[in-house]
Amino acid sequence: MDNFLVVIAGPTASGKTAAAIKIAKALGTVIISADSRQFYKELPIGTAAPTKDEQSEVQHYMIHNLTVEDKYDVADYEKDVLILLKELFLKHNVVVMTGGSGLFIDTVCNGLDSIPDISEENRKLVNDLYVNGGLIALQNEVERLDPEYYNIVDKKNPRRLQRAIEVCYQTNRPYSSFRNNKTKIRDFKIIKVALLRERNELISRINQRVEMMVNDGLLEEARSMYPYRHLNSLNTVGYKELFDYFDGNRTLNEAIEQIKINTRQYAKRQMTWLRRNNDYKWFEPDKLDEMLDYIQTEIKKDNDIQ
């Protein structure tokens, strides 16, 4: 019998956590997070990490396993998750993965092509570009070197931009050329589903969730992280806007409104990323029974073929 990785994707605030828990419980399995900010144990509120109650319903992995000072990238994630899956498949023939970090999901499903080590010279060139020109300089350089990647990258994430430029400088090839090569063969089957909410409903949920985060203590959480604001792990919606408030550059109300705006923009980028991939079967969040039926049918279909 084959092993299966069930990927449940969707934009932020679409209901992935609840869907993953329901599907995992029905399948008698566990959940691996593919949210690149929920790794950090200091950020439970601002990253909307599964609560203790939710984690008690189903065992979660790759949640709060790092500190904000840890250096961790998509290549580390690929390696760690593939090792983890080998262990989990000894007990479960199906494992659920969910999260909003499309690059991390794609890496587990398709692999990253081997990218040469970056020289210190090129690393310094890119770092100097950022120090001297800021985020806009990184954005312009990625657009110049790799327009394809520029169209889908999180343009407010300096580390992702720097990584792409480093690879371009090191190899004289677009970063996207490494990501678009032949898919690596995995020793498990993959079923991809995604949640689709009506646009105005999603906007309303995002706004409500930001308000809930503030009520739950986001301000205090961000204040405790203020001394680490220079770290890439803190270059995250919900924190950088409040850091601006702490710096006196905007009012608290302005910061909260900006969090809502930036979260909506992030959700739009997530949808753009997901729609590039025709492997996803889309479901409305109130049709989770249909999603489960589809997943179970795909598993049975594959096993019947064997």
Buried (B, 14 or more C-beta within 10 A) or exposed (E): EBBBBBBBBBBBBBBBBBBBBBBBEBBEBBBBBBBBBBBBBBBBBBBBBBEEEBBEBBBBBBBBBBBBEEEBBBEEBBEBBBEBBEEBBEEBBBBBBBBBBBBBBBBBBBBBEEBEEBEEEBBEEBEEBBEEEEBEBBBBBBBEBBEEBBBBBBBBBBBBBBBBBBBBBBBEEBBBBBBEEEEEEBEBBBBBBBBBBEEEEBBEBBBEBBBEBBEBBBBEBBBEBEEBBEBBBBBBBBBBBBBBBBEEEBEEEEBBBBBBBBBBBBBEBBBEBBEEBEEBBBBEBEBBEEBBEBBBEBBEEBEEEE
